Amino acid sequence: MGIHTYFQSLTDLERIIRCPGKFKFQKHSVSEHSWKVVQYAKTLADIEESNGVTVDWKKLYEITSSHDYGEIFIGDIKTPVKHYSLELRAMLQQVEEGMVAHFIDEHIPAEYQPIFRRQLREGKDDSVEGQILEVADKMDQIYEAFAELQRGNTEKEFITMYRSALIKIKQIKLHCVDYFLREILPDLVREGSQSPIDIERITNEALASDPRS
């Protein structure tokens, strides 16, 4: 009981594999993903601050480090499945949030429950920090998919992952998105030029696509 139960539960994130059954060359756990999202977000936030934007760093660290905690209860559901419809996505989010809330009520001391509810909530929103989390989360999806495509994994799911994440990122109006598209993405594409998969073509098609289609 108590916060010990929360600390102990964090180990479960090391055992939950992202996109289970699809990665051929390198598996990724939810715990590893969360750590990388924090690292991406730090740099993205620095870029925002260098452009005069105020960042709430405490909020940023809270939401990025804990954004996938709820997957302890429902596992990692593949992106094409959970985004199949808005109704399905809403239902899954409702279940996840309900189980997190129950865990907090059951195990966290009353005086700390408001803190845990704030930290373990869905952090993606219209705030600067929420948008940075969205970009960082999608960036890791791009890098995970890129690593498989670069090595010749022809599973269409990774093309979909790469493309959908890039389309989502380009819709977000942040300075760090402009920087990513202008300075970072071209390096990634050049690195993948020897891949048996035409990553440059996929990238250009995603950047040119209409997100409403």
N, C-alpha and C positions, 0 to 999 in steps of 0.2 A: 504494500500500500504506500501511498504518498508519492513524493517526487522521485523516490528511488525507482518506482515502477516506470515512470516516464524515461528516466535515464537508461534503464534496462531495455526499454522498448526500442531505443535508437539502433540497437544492434540489428533489429529486424530489417531496417532499411538497407543494410549491407547484403541481405539475402534476397531482396526483391529485384529481379532482373528486368530492365527496361526492354520493351518490345520482345517479350519472351519467345524463343524459338526461331527468331529471324536473324540475329547477329551471327555471322559465320566466322569472323576474324577476331573480334574482340567484344566480349560481353561487358555491359555497363549496368551497375547497380544504381538504385535510386539514391543511395548515400553518395556515391561518386558524382552522380549528376548534380545533387544539391551543392556539393562542395564547388564544382566548376561554375555553377550559376552564381555563387557568391563572388568568385574571382572575376567573372565577366562583369558583373554588376559594379564592382568596385571601379574598374577601369571606365566603364560607361558613365558612371557618376562623376568621375574626375573630368571626363570630357565635357559633361554638362556644366560643371562648375567653372571650367576654363572659359566657357561661353557666357558666364554671368548668371547661371541658373542656381538657385538655392536648393540644396539637397538636404533632406532630413536623414542623416546617416543612421541614426538609431532605428528608425522605421525601416530603412533599406535593409539593414542587416537582419532585422527580425523577420521580415517577409521573405527575403531571399533564402535564408538558411532553413526556414521551416515550411516553405511553400508546398512541399510534397509530403509532409508528415502524414496526412490522411491516407496515403497509399499503404500504410501499415495495415489498414483495415480492409481495403478493397483491392490491393495490388495495383500493378501498372496495367491499365487498359489501353490497348493500342490506339494511337491517334486516329486512324481512319474510323475505328469503331465508335469511340467516345464523341467524335464530332460528326457522326452520321446524320444526326438531326439535332436541332436546338432543344427539342423536348428530351431526347435521350441524355444529352449533355447536362441539362438542368436536373434531371432525375439522379444522375450519378453524383453530381455535385451536392445535391440535397442529402443523399445517403452518406456521402463522405463527411460532410459537415455535421450531420446528426451523430455519427459515430465518434467523431472527435469531441463533440460537446458531451456525449455520454461518458467518454473516457475521462474528461476533465472533471465532470461531476462526481465520478466514481472514485478517482484516484488522487486528485490534486487538493491539497488543503484549501479550505474556503478563502483564507486571506490571500492566496495566490491565484485563485481561479480567474479573476478579471485579467490578470497579466497573461495567463496562458490562453485565454480566449482571444486576446488581442494578437498575441504572437502566432497562434496556430490558425488564424483565420485565412480566408482566400485573399491574397495580397494584391492580385491584379485588379487595378482600378484606373481611374482617369488621373490620379496624382502622378507627379514626376516619378516618384519611387515605384508606384505600381506599373507604370509604363516601362521603366527600366527593367523591372522584374520580367515583364512580358518579353522584352527584347533579349535579355540574357537567357531566358528559358528557351526561346526559339533558336538562339545562336548555338546552344549546345545540341539541339536537335539537328541543326545544319552540320555541325562538326561530327556528330555520331554517324549521320547518314553519309557524309563525305568520306569518312574513313572506310566505310564498306564499299562505296562506289569506286573509290580510288583503287581498291584491291581487287575489283572485278566481281563484286557481289551483284548479280543481275536481278535480285528480287525487286519487283516493281514498287514494293512498299517503301524502299529507301529513296527511290526517285520521288515518290509522293511526299515523303517526310521532308526531304530537302526542298522541294518546290513549295510546299505549303508553308513551311517555316519562313522561307525567303519572302514570299508574298505577304505574309503577316507582318514581318519586320518592316518592309518598305512602306506600309500603310501608317506607321507610327511616326508622328511628327516630333522628333527629337534631334538635337545636334549630334548625339552619338550615333544615331541611325545614318545620318548623312556621312559621318566619318567612316562607319563600317562599310557602307556601300562604295565609298570613294577610295578608301585606303586599305581596308582589310580584305574585303571580298575579292578584289582582283588578284591579291597574292594567293589566296586559297585556290582560285580558278587556275592560275598559272601552275601551282603545285600539282594540280590534278590533270595537267595537260597530257600526261602519258598514260592516263587511265584508259582501260578498254571501254569505259562508259564516257560518252561525250558530255562532260560536266559543264563545259563552256556553253554548249547549246541549251542545256537544261536551265542554266543560270540566266541566260539572255531571254529565254522564253518566259521565265518566271518574272523577271524584271519588266518585261513588256506586256505582261498579261493584265487584263482588267479584273480586279478583285471581285467585281460584282457578277462576273460570268461563272 
